[in-house]
């Protein structure tokens, strides 16, 4: 369900002569980011669009269904599919229909491979892996808790193999939900020098609430865990190295001003704005819906 304030954003409800912009994401924390980003960017560009929203459920089958609906609706561009699972599923359909597809959060290395209509506004998993590796040394006791059937599992496999090549042995546990419930994990959480939490924001934050970690340990979160709620975590040594190394300016610079502007445009919005998505929409609005490039050439 979309927030009520969206009905009052006239620039997102243009007439038949306007470009139709479709958004697709699950009904989670990124939904509000996308909607507010659209409002800010379209308002700044002084244009109007016809906005459509499609729920991809953060699941491949539903993402394909959403992609077909986007295409059938006559969209001029599609922005969204934060999850690599959904972006990879939907991208071939957009490609076959030469529909510009902008993704603000998918990090899978194959997303743009042999694509002409897909534009990625985020780093790749192989880049993130380098940031994760740099967070520990050969003397550290390492614990990896990763979300199963999610990109967190893929990161965990790659990270544990990379650490092994450096003679660092990591204890790796996979689970679909934060409720892993293993007595050994409880002990390792307190004993480990470096703890990697790899998966969605909900998964990582659930682990932080379930387990007690050593106050001197380094708690390393994968990129999807970044969000306003990260400030609610009380551990003194939490980092999201991928975003710090590759996107700190876009995530932090002039954030207060953007939040203030978003509040002035929509009094009911209470979410922080992801500048990554703001820039993405600004790019879309600037070119007027004519994007037909892929950022990465293969």
Buried (B, 14 or more C-beta within 10 A) or exposed (E): EBBEBBEEBEBBBBEEEBBBBBBBBBBBBBBBBBBBBBBBBBBBBEBBBBBBBBBBBBBBEBBBBBBBBBBEEEBBBBBBBBBBBBBBBBBEBBBEBEBBBBBBBBBBBEBBEEBEBBBBBBBBBEBBBBBBBEBBEEEBBBBBBBBBEBBBBBBBBBBBEBBEEEEBEBBBBBBEBBEBEEEEBBEBBBEBBBBBBBBBBBBBBBBBEBBEBBEEBBBBBBBBBBBBEBEEBEBEBBEBBBBEBBBEEBBEEEBEEBBEBBEEBBEEBEBBBBBBBBBBBBBBBEBEBEBEBBBEEE
